[in-house]
Amino acid sequence: MPLSYVYEAIPELLQPVGSVSPEVLEATRALRWKERATRIHDDARAWSQSVGECKRVQAEMEADATISRVRREGCIEIAKKHADWELRNWGQRIHFESSAEERARMSPPTAPVLEIINWAREEARRPRDKARWECLAGRMPTSAPPQPEPVDPPSFLSPRPGLSYDEL
């Protein structure tokens, strides 16, 4: 069933939401902004820790001569794969958490992960986007995000021609 028929059958879905105060909306936006920064920061920290663990495993394996070569190489390979997985996860998080405008400017998700991460790091250096990407440098946002730009609802959310919200 196409979505427009759902809205015609249940016109209450077209009613604008007016019961939420601007203060509640602002507090919700600030909370979501901080949660987004925390997710990106956590993925960056997880990658950093996995690289440290990889180096530690490699040093331990190479220092102990009693460990067989196959086991040594296997343990090092597992640690490297985990660090690579964390790096890919961080890149996917950056892509997922970016806006549509930002996705249009960044490399496609199929690009090497370091391109996406380096793109976000460059965004963090730009004054306009510094607050949005400061979590890459380990800083959490201290204020609410800027107001979103107003957008028109998609055409299937608009009432039929000649029908207003008052008539619904």
C-alpha positions in Angstrom: 0.0 0.0 0.0 1.6 3.3 -1.0 2.2 5.7 1.8 -0.2 8.4 0.4 -3.1 6.1 0.8 -2.3 5.6 4.4 -2.5 9.3 5.0 -5.8 9.6 3.1 -7.2 6.7 5.2 -5.9 8.1 8.5 -5.9 11.9 8.2 -4.9 12.3 11.9 -1.4 11.4 10.8 -1.2 14.7 8.9 -2.0 16.8 12.0 1.0 19.0 13.0 2.6 18.2 16.3 2.0 21.2 18.5 2.1 19.9 22.0 5.9 19.9 22.4 7.4 23.1 23.9 10.4 24.7 22.2 12.4 24.1 25.4 11.8 20.4 25.3 12.7 20.3 21.6 15.9 22.2 22.4 16.8 19.9 25.3 16.1 16.9 23.1 18.3 18.2 20.3 21.1 18.9 22.8 20.9 15.4 24.2 20.9 13.8 20.7 23.9 16.1 19.8 25.9 14.8 22.8 24.9 11.2 22.2 26.1 11.4 18.6 29.4 12.9 19.7 29.7 10.2 22.4 29.2 7.4 19.8 31.8 8.8 17.5 34.3 9.4 20.4 33.7 5.9 21.7 34.5 4.3 18.3 37.6 6.4 18.0 38.7 5.3 21.5 37.9 1.7 20.7 40.1 1.8 17.6 42.9 3.5 19.6 42.8 0.9 22.3 42.8 -1.9 19.7 45.9 -0.5 18.1 47.6 -0.4 21.5 46.5 -4.0 22.2 47.8 -5.0 18.8 51.2 -3.5 19.6 51.3 -5.1 23.0 50.4 -8.5 21.6 53.0 -8.2 18.9 55.7 -7.2 21.5 54.7 -10.1 23.8 54.7 -12.7 21.0 58.0 -11.6 19.6 59.6 -11.5 23.1 58.6 -15.0 24.1 60.8 -17.6 22.2 58.8 -20.5 23.6 55.7 -19.7 21.5 55.6 -21.5 18.2 55.8 -19.4 15.0 52.3 -20.5 13.8 50.7 -19.5 17.1 52.7 -16.2 17.3 51.7 -15.2 13.7 48.1 -16.3 14.4 47.8 -14.1 17.5 49.4 -11.1 15.8 47.1 -11.6 12.8 44.0 -11.7 15.0 45.0 -8.5 16.8 45.6 -6.7 13.5 42.3 -7.9 12.1 40.5 -6.6 15.2 42.3 -3.2 14.9 41.2 -3.0 11.2 37.6 -3.9 12.2 37.6 -1.1 14.8 38.9 1.3 12.2 36.2 0.3 9.7 33.6 0.6 12.4 34.8 4.1 13.2 34.6 5.1 9.5 31.1 3.7 9.2 30.0 5.5 12.3 31.3 8.8 10.9 29.4 8.1 7.6 26.2 7.1 9.5 26.3 10.1 11.9 26.9 12.6 9.1 24.1 14.7 7.6 23.0 14.3 4.0 24.9 17.5 3.0 28.0 16.1 4.6 27.6 12.8 2.9 27.5 14.6 -0.4 30.8 16.2 0.3 32.6 13.1 1.7 33.9 10.1 -0.1 31.4 7.3 -0.7 31.1 4.6 2.0 33.0 2.2 -0.4 36.1 4.4 -0.3 39.0 3.5 2.0 38.1 4.1 5.6 41.0 6.5 6.1 39.6 8.8 3.5 36.3 9.1 5.4 38.1 9.7 8.7 40.5 12.2 7.2 37.5 14.0 5.7 35.9 14.3 9.2 39.2 15.5 10.7 39.4 18.2 8.0 35.8 19.2 8.8 36.7 19.5 12.4 39.3 22.1 11.4 36.8 24.3 9.5 35.3 27.0 11.7 31.8 26.3 10.4 31.8 22.6 11.3 34.2 22.6 14.2 31.6 22.1 16.9 30.0 19.3 14.9 33.2 17.2 14.6 35.1 18.3 17.8 34.4 14.8 19.2 37.2 13.5 16.9 39.7 15.4 19.0 38.2 14.0 22.2 36.1 17.0 23.2 32.5 16.6 24.0 30.0 19.3 22.9 29.3 21.9 25.6 26.3 23.6 23.9 23.3 22.7 21.8 23.7 22.3 18.1 22.7 25.2 15.8 19.1 25.4 14.8 18.2 23.1 11.8 17.1 24.8 8.6 13.4 24.6 8.0 12.3 22.2 5.3 9.1 21.6 3.5 7.5 18.2 4.2 7.6 15.7 1.4 4.6 15.9 -1.0 3.1 12.7 0.3 2.8 14.3 3.8 1.0 17.3 2.5 -2.8 17.3 2.4 -4.6 16.7 -0.9 -4.9 19.9 -3.1 -7.8 21.9 -1.8 -7.8 20.2 1.6 -6.3 22.1 4.6 -5.3 20.9 8.0 -8.4 22.6 9.5 -10.7 20.4 7.4 -9.1 17.2 8.6 
